């Protein structure tokens, strides 16, 4: 089997592909082609999206998945797909659709059917969920809300710098849709087939101190998979939600890549 030569990094909500900047350089230095595609309309800089969040309100989960699918299908060789937060849920969906040689979901948002909702997750998403009217808005986080949800183990100085460099509003409708997915009839946007034996191997990476997507969410999500395909969970002590930017991220990046290469399918 020819090993994957490309890594696709999928960002989550409240950030852009800029949040992967360290991983892009790191993996390129290891000889890989690295793609960090933006959601449709998010190809501009963080500052532009904060000034005009119209593209944020126009995006949907199906549009995101279709765009990522198109990017991956253009590649000559099946890539490793890594996603953070909501990008972890998109990674699961892409794998379920037959894409990718292996997948890594870091501090992943849950796919449909995962009903574990820790209190810290409720508090982290409350800026959006506190009002149904936010389903029609792009909702940003204050610095204090960002620090609690994303960087609770970082220093204030680190948190502030990352807030200013990475933070954008999130589509309130998509966040609300994730909450309602388990209570509406039929398959919703984040549905996957947990019995799909043709899915590529999947690793969940969890930070022990993550408030918005705590370890209990990752464990529950992984346990939903009933297929014969490899599904594993790795937890890192002391890490918050913005794990790709926390000191020591290199160890996690190495483990994620080595695991994916070891388990990659033809």
N, C-alpha and C positions, 0 to 999 in steps of 0.2 A: 504493500500500500504506500502511496505517496503521501507524505505528511502535509498537513495544511501549511500554506505559506502566507496566509492573510488572516488578520484579526480584525473583526468588526466590533467597534465599541459603541454601545447604545446608551445615550444619556437618559436621565429621568426628568421629572417635573421640577419647576423652580430653578432649573439650570439649563445650560446649553452644552454643545460638544466641548466648549472651553474647559468644562470640569474634568475632561479626560487628558488635559494637556501634558501632564507628567507621564501618563501611561503611553501616550502616542510616541513620545520621544524614547522612552525606555524600551518599548518593544521594537521600535525601528532600529535601535542600537543592537538589538539581538538578531537583526537580519530579516525581520518580518515586514511585509507591507501592512500598514495600519490605516484603517478607515474609521472615521468617527462622524457618520452622517448626521446632519441636523434633521429635525422634524420638518415637514414641508412648511416653508415660510420662515423658518428659523435660521436661514443661512446668513442672516445679518449678525452684527455684533450684539453683545449683551446690552450695551448702551442704547442701541437703536430699538431693541425690543422693550426696554424700560420706557423709552420716550414715546413709542407707539406700539401698544400691545395688540393691535388688530390681528396680526398673524396668529397670535396665541389663541384668540377667540375663534378663528376660522378653522383651526386644526381639529381633527377627530381621531379616535383610535383606529378606525378602518383606514383613514388616509395615512396615518403613521405606519401601520403594518404594510400597506401596499407600497409605500415609498421604500421602506427597508427591504422588502421582498425584491423590488426591482433592482436595488443596489446589489444585493447578494446574487441574484440570478445572472447578473452581467459578469460575475467573476469566473475565470476559467477553472478554478478549483474550489471545492467546498471549504468555507472558512471556519475558524473558531469564532463564535459569537459570544460576546460578554456584555451584559447589561447591568446598570446600576439603578436601584429603586424602581420606578415605573419601567425603566429600560430592562429590568430583570423580568418583569411580566411580559414585555414584548419579546424578550429572548425566548421565553417559554412558548409563546405563540408561534414564533418563527420555527423553532424546533419541531413543534407539533405539526407544522405545515410541511415538514420534510426538508427543511433547510438546515445547513450547518453540519460540520463534522463533529462538533462538541459544543456545549454551551456552559457558561458560567453566569449565575445570577447573584449579584452582590447586593446584600441588604434589599432583597427584591420585594416589590409590591406583590400582593397575592393575585393569583388567577381566580376565576369564578369558582365558588364552592368553599373557599377558605373563610371561615367565619370567626376566627380568633381575632378579637379586637381589644388589645390591652389598653388600659387607661392612658398610658403615655402616647399611644397612637391617636386616641380621641383628642387629647390636648394638642398634639402636633398638628392635626388637621382641622381643629376647631376654627381657625381663621376663615376657612372656606365653608365648613359645615354649619356654622352658627346661623346662617340665613339661607333659606331656599332661593332667595333672589340672587345669590352668588353663582347659581347655575348658569347665569347669563352674563357673567363678568370674568375678567382676568384678575385674579386675586393674588396680590403680593404678600410677603411676610415682612413684619417689622424686624429690626435687628434682634430684639429679644426673642421673637417667635422663631427666627432663623437659628439662633444659638440653641434654643431648646430642642428644636426638631432635627437640626443637621450637625451641630458642632458643640454639643454639650460637654465633651471632654477636652475641647480646645481652650487655649487661653483667649481672653477677650480680644487681645491684639490680633491673634490668628483668625478668630471668628470674624472680626470686623473686616479684615483684609479680604477674606474669602467671600463675605457677603457683598462687598463692593465689586469684586471681580466676577462673581458667578451668578448672583441672584437675579432672577426675573420673575414676573407673575406666572401663575399657573392657570390653566383653563378650569374654571370652577365647575363647568358641566361635566368634564371628564372625571374630576375628583368625586363629584356627587354620583356619577354613573358607576364608579367602582364600588361605592357603598351600597348602591341599590341593586347591583348585579345579582345578589343572592336572593332577592325578594321579588323579582319579576319573572314571569313565565318565559320559557324558551331560552335558547343560548344567547348570552349577551356578548359584548365586544371582547371581553377577556376570557372567554371560554376556551378550554383545551380538553383534549381527550386524554384523560389520565390512564387509559388502558392501551394507549398507542405503543405497540411493540416496535414500530419502525422509527420512533423518535431517537435522535442522537443522545448520547450520554449527557447528563446534566449535573452540575455541582452548584449547590447553594452555599454562598459565603455569607456569614452573619457576624455582625459586631455585637459583643455582649452588652454594650451600653447604648445601642441604637434605640431612640425613643419612637421614631415614626414607623419603623418596620422592625420591631424587636425580634429576638431569636424565636420566640413562640410562634410568630407568623411564619418564619422560614421552616421551622420544624413541621408545622401543620401543613404547609404547602407541599413539602417533600413527601409527607406521609400520604397525601392524596394520590400520589402516583402508584398505580397498581400494575404497571406494565413490567415486562421482563428486562427493560432497558435500565442501565445503571443510573441511579439517582442517589447522590450523597450530600451530606451537609458538613461544612467545616466552620467552626465558630472561633473567632479571635477575641481574646479577652481585652477589654479596655478600649475598644473601638466604637466610635459613634457612627451616625448615619453617613456622613460624608467621608467614608472610609478611603476612597481613592485619593484623597488629599491629606490624610492624616499621617503624621510622622510614623515611619515604619511601613508605609504602603508598599515599598519594594518587595518585602517578604511575601506579602499577599499577592502581588502581581506575579512573582516567580511561581508561587504555589499554584495559582489559577492557571497559568500557562502550561506548566509542567503537567498538571492533572489533565488538562484538555488534550495535550499532545499524546499523553500515555493512553488515553481512552478514546481518542478520535476514531471514528468509523470511516470506512472506505467511502 
